[in-house]
Amino acid sequence: SSGINAEYGCKAPVTNNDLTDPAEFNLMFGTSIGPTGLVKGFMRPETAQGIFVNYKRLLEYNQDKIPFAGAQIGQSFRNEISPRSGLLRVREFCQAEIEHFLDPLDKSHPKFKNVKDVKIKFYPCEAQMAGTDPHHITVEEALGKGVIKSETLGYFLARIQQYLSAVGIPEKNLRFRQHLNNEMAHYACDCWDAECKTTYGWVEIVGCADRSCFDLNAHAKASSTKLVAKQTLDTPVTREVVEVTLNKAAVGKGFKKEAGGVTAAIHDMEDEEKLRMKEQLQSDNFKLVVGDKSYEITPAMVKSVEKVSKTEHVREFVPSVVEPSFGIGRILYCILECNFKVRENDEKRTWLDLPPLIAPTKCSVLPLSSTPEFAPFTEQLSAALRKLGIPCKVEDSSGSIGRRYARTDEIGIPFGITIDFDTVKQQTVTVRDRNSCSQIRVPVSETPDLINKLCSDQMTWAAAQQTYPEFLAQESTN
């Protein structure tokens, strides 16, 4: 309450400054909808709910089969108390999420065998509480030891690591930390964060949560729509259920417009609750609570409550959801920090070690000088690269070839093609690797295909060095 901090002399534990009085705060951004602005709305704090509200359409698109997944990317908005650290803590951010719907009784994954040998640094709750190091084990070992609870969760953790490694975050900078019980989201039964070690410390960049069936149940309740999946049983199952037969006329007269909702709520009650209602109605009315409302059910409204045997040929269930959630801005920041490097023995020469997979420009074309004879080769190679879908840059600015190499290294261009006088005489060019600064001599006609293979991981630079002769000319940096 107001003034309590001053009354008890409460201070900030680190700075010993006075504390302000508590104030109401909403992590969602509020907004007004419509021409009059009378309708209250909120900016979405995550992209996931767009997938949940379309669950029925997605299930139908997948021919009513479980499991299936939906993915979405877009902007999310959170009323961050203290934005800071560049892209790491902001109020508007790009988020990409996958919602993988599956049977809560069968959380296996058909592709788990493809990733079972992937090694991950798992940092479970027990290790965090004990202050011990993370476990560097395979996904299969983690499942066997109970570190992770399902194949599907393990599959996505492995795929997250493979993705982060592919876009340039070293595995030595990654760990997967399990949420402690006091930080687990209310909707999750298990949650792991992929964290990257940066100059800001360990930063969460991807979350992977088993949200159970919380979201679909919440939407089903709010919309009075069944959001379920069905499974045809190989062997029919007979079980006892409690059925309630209502006096519709009495219910309609008693609750009028709300009669439909009350009827649905009674039929949706658990069997134990139905039996408790039967017992209470023998002597008194029964109080039914639906949301924030309560209704008095009288004995006259209920004809019978009895146990019956039902044979089921189809099993109906609410799917669970495993959700990988990617913070695109945070991943981008970690890629840039992890791949910013300095040449040995030359602190002024910096370079970006971006993998060819994500480098915005894959290759540079560098005529050695402005000699007119080089122009046809420059045009030929740049056109051939564009035809293959390889973004390239013609670097024909002033300065020595060494300085131009340095410029392309600074913006992370993985490969460079140099056109020189031997190109005119012998129809060959030099191809340079950004990371090692080594060069090979390649025929002009084979160069576009070689660059394509190098950029698409069909060939390594080491393999290219085995295929083509090395070029030993020194780079001038003057």
N, C-alpha and C positions, 0 to 999 in steps of 0.2 A: 504494500500500500504506500501511498504518497507520504514521504517524510520518514519512513522506517530506517533508511540508510543513515540519515542524519541523527536520528534518535539513538541508534546503536553504534554510531561511529564507524560504519562499514567503509573499508578502503579497498582500492584495487590491490591485489596481492603483490604485483610486481612493481608498480610505480608508486604505490601508497597514495594515489590521488583519490579525491572524493568521487563517489559513485552517484550518477544521476538516478532519479526515480524511475522505476520500471514503466514502460509504455507499451501499448498494444502494437503488435507488429505482425504483418502478414508477409510470408515469403513469396506469395504470388502477387503479380502486378494487377491491380484493379483497373477496370476501364468502364466506360459507358457505351451502351449499344443503342443504335437507332437515332432518328432525327431529334427526338425529345431528350435522349440521354437518360431516360427513366429506368431502362433495363440494365441491371448490373451484370458485368462480365469480368472474366479474368483471362490474362494471357496464359497460354499453356506452359506449365513448368517442365514438361517432358513430351516427347513425340509419341510415346507408347500408346496413349489412350485412343489415338486415331485408328490404331490397329484393332484394339479391343472392341470398339463400337462397330467395326466392320467384320467382326468375327463370323457371323452367319454367312455373309457373302463369300468370305475367304474359304470357309468350310465347304460351301457349295461348289466353289471353283475347283477345290481339290477332290471333288466327287464324294464328299462326305466322309473322307478317310482321315484318320489320325495315325501318325503325327504329320504336321505340316508347319510351315513357318511363314511369317510375313515380315517384311523389312521396310523401314521408312527413314528418311533423312530430312532434316529441316531445322528451323530456328526454335530454340526454347528460351524462356524468360524466367529469371528468378531475381527477386528483390534482394540481391546480395547486400549485406550490411556494410561491408568494407571492401569494395573492388580493389584489387592490387595484383602485383606480380604479372603484368602483361596479360597474356592470354589465359593465365591459369585461374584467375578468379574474376569473372565478369558477370554483368547482368543480362547480357544477350549472347548466346553462344550456339554454335552448330552442333547438333547431336544426331547420331545415327544409331538406330536400335533395331534389334531382331526380336520378335516374339515367336518362340518355338513351342507350339501347343502339342502336348503329349498325354498319354494315358497315365494317371497318377499311380496306377498299379503296375505299370511297365515303363520304367524310365531307361530302358536300354536304348542304344543308338546303332543303326545298321552300319555306320561308317566308323565306329569306335576302333575297330581293328586297324584302320589306316593310320591312327594317331597314337596307338597304345604305347609305342616306344619313345614318344616325344618326352624329353626330360624338362622338367619345370622346377623352379624354386618355389615350393609350397611353404607358406608361413601360417600354419593353422593357429587357432586360438590358444591351444595348450603351449605351443612354443613361445608365443608372445607373452603369456602369463608367466612362464618359467624363465623368460629372458634368454632362451637358447636360439641358435641359428636356424634359418629355414632348412627344410628338407629338400635336397636336390635329387629327386627321384622321378621315375617315369610315371605317366598318367596311370598305367596299368597297376603299378606298385601302389600308388596313392589310393586307387579304388580298393585294392586288396587289403590295405591297412586301415581302411575306413576314414582316411583323410578327406576324401570327397565321397559324396553319398550316392552318386549315380553315374552311369556311363554317359548320359547326355550332358551333364554338367562337365564331366571330364573332357568330352569331345570338344565342347566350345572353349574351354580353357586352353586346350592344346592348339586349336585353330586361331585363337586370339594371339598366342605367342608366335605362331608361324606368320601371322599377318604383320605383327609389330616388327619382327625380325626382317621380313621382306621389305618393309618400307624404310628400314635403316636404323632401327633402335637395337643396339647390341644386346644379346641375351644376358651378358654380365651385368647390365644395367636394369634388368627386369626381375621382379618377384611377384608372386600372387599371394596377397594377404587376405586371410579370412576375417570377416567382421566379427568383433567381439559381441557378446550377448547384449551389452549395454549400448551398442551402436547399430545393431541390426534393424533394418527398416521394419515397420509394423507389418508390411505385407509379405515379407520374405521369410522362408524357413532355412535358407542358407544363402550366403553371399560372399563372393570373392572379388577383390580389386586387383587388376593388373597395375602395378606401380612402377614408375621409372625413377631411377636415382638421378637427380639434377643438382644444380647449384643451389636450388631452393630446398633440397632434401628429397625424400621420397614423395612423389606426386602421383595421385590416382589419375589414370588416363582412360581406363576401361573398367566397367563394372560388369559382373556376371552373377545374376541372382536367380534363385529358384523361387518364383513368386507364388508357388502353389496355385490355388484357384481363386485367390483373393479378388482379382480385378473382374473376372467374369461373373462371380457371385454378386459383386457390388453393382455392376451394370444391370444384371438380371433383376436384382431387387428394385433398383431405381426405375427401370423401364417396364417391369412386370412382363418380361419376355424371357423365355427359356433359352439359355445359352449353353447348350449341351452337345455332346457327341454320342453316337450310338454304335454298339458293337454287336453283331450277330453271334450268338453263343453256339458253339459246336454241340454242346449238351445242354438242354433246357434245365433251368434251376427253379426248384420249388422252395418258396420261403413264406414265413408267416409275416403278415403285415396287419396294421391296425387301420380299419376304414371307418370314417365318420360319415353318417348320413344325416344331412341337414334338412330342416323344415324351411324350404326356400321362401315360402310365403311369410313366415314369421321373421326370417332374417331380412327379407326385403322391406317389410313394414318397419322393422326396428332400426335399420341403418340406411335405408333409402339409397342415395347415390353411392354410398360407400359399401353397399352390400357385396359387390363383386370382389373388392379388395379383402373384405373380412372373410369371405368364403375361401378365397385362394390362400389366405394366411392360415386358416384352420387346416386345410388339406396339406399344406406344406410343413405342418408341425411334425416334430419327431414322434415316433410311436410312444415313447415314455410320456411325453407331454400330453398326447391324446388320451392315454389311460388316466393320467392325473386329472385331466378335465372331466372325464367320465365320473371319476370318484367324487370330485368336488360338486358336480351338478346334482348329485343325489341329495345334497343338503343346502346348496347355496348357488349363487351365480358364479360364473368363471370369468376372471379378468384376463382379456386377451390384449397383449401389448404388441403394437405394430409400429415400428419406428418410434416417434415421440408421442404417439397417440395410444389411448387404451379404450377398449370396448367391453361392455358387460354382456356376456353370453348367458342367456337364461335357459333353464331346462326345456322350455317350450320350443327353442330354436334347434334343438338336437334330437333327432329321432332315435339314433342308435350309434354306439361306439363298440365295435367288436373285432376280434381277431379273425382273419380269413387266410386261407392258403392261396398263394398265387404262383402260377407257373410262368416263368419269364423266358422268352425265346430271344429277347434283345436286352442287352445291358445298356442302360443310359447313365452317363456320368458327365461331370463338369471337368474339362481338361485342366491339367496343371500347365504352367508356363515357365520355361527357362529363358531368361532375357539377358543377352549381351548388349551393353550400352556403351557406345563409343563417344568420347568427348573429342571432336575433331580438332578444335583449337589447341587443346592440351597435347594431343598427339603431334600436331604440327610443330608446336614449340619444342617438344622433346626431340623430334627429328632434327631440327635446326641446331639445338644445343649439342646433341650427341655427335653431329657430323661436321661441326665447325673445327677445322684443324689448322695447324701451322707447320710449314715445311721445316725439316731438320736444318739446323745451322743458319736459318734465315727467318727471323721472327716477323719480318715485314711481309712475307709471302704466305697469305692465308688461303684456304680452299675449303669448299663444301664437298664432303664425301657422300653426296646423294646417290643412292642406287639408281642405275639407269631406268628401273621400273617407274620411279616417281619424278625423275629429273624433268623439269618443264621443257628444257631444250636438251635433246639427246646428243647432238653432234654439232661441232662448229666446222666451217669450211674456211680455211685461211690461205689466201694467195700470198706467197712469200713477199711479193712487192706489187706495185701497180702496173707491172709490165703488161701490155695489151694481149700478149700471147696467152696469158693465164685466164683471161675472161671467159672464153668458151668452156674451159674445164670447170670453172666455178659455177657457171650456169648449168652445165650438164649434171654435175654431182648434186647440186642443191635441188634441181628438179627431180632427179631420180630418188633422192631421199624423201622428198615430199610425197611422191607417188606411192612409196611404201608406208606412208603414214608416220614418218619419223620427223618430229619437229627439229629444225636445224637453224643455225644462225651463220650468216656470212660475216666473218670478222675481218674486215679490210680497212680498219681504222689505222691511223698513223702510229708509228712506233715499231720497235724491233719485234721479230717473231716471238722472242722470249717473253716480252712484256704482254703481247697479245695472248699468249698461252696463259699467263698469270691472270689476265682479266677473265678469261673463260673459266679458269679454275675457281675463281672467287664466286662465280654464280652457279657452280656445280655442274658444268657441262662435262659428261663423262669421257667423251672421245673427240678428237680433233683430226681433221683431214687437212694436210698441208700440200698445196700445189706449188711446185718449184720448177727449176729449169729441166730436171730429169723427167718431169711430167710431160713436157713438150717433146723431149727427145725419145723417151722410152715408154710413154703412156703408163707411168706408175706414179703413185702418191705415197706420202708417209701417213700412217695412222698412229696417233698418239693416245696413250692411256693416261688419264688425268691422275690416277692414284700413284702409279709408279714412275710417271714421266718417261717411260720407255716407249720406243717407236719401232714400227715394222714397215717394210716396203710392200705395197700391195698394188696389183694392176688396177687401173681405173675401172675397168668393166666389172671387177669382182668387189669393189669397195662398198657399194650400197648394200649388197647382200650380206657382206661381213658385218657392217654396222647393225643391220637388222637382227642378225643372229646374236651379236654381243648385247644388244639392248633388250632382247626377249629371253635371255638366259639359255639360248640354244647352244651357245659357245662361250667358254671362259677366255679371258685375256691370255692365260697361260697356254691354252690350246691354240689360240691364234698365233702366238709366238713360235709354237712348234710347226705351224703350217707355212708361215711367211718369214723371209729373212729379216734379221734385225737391222735397224738403221742406227748407226753409231754417231752421227754428227752431234756436236755439242749444242745445247740451247744457249743462245746469248740472252742475257738479262740486262744488257746495257741499253 
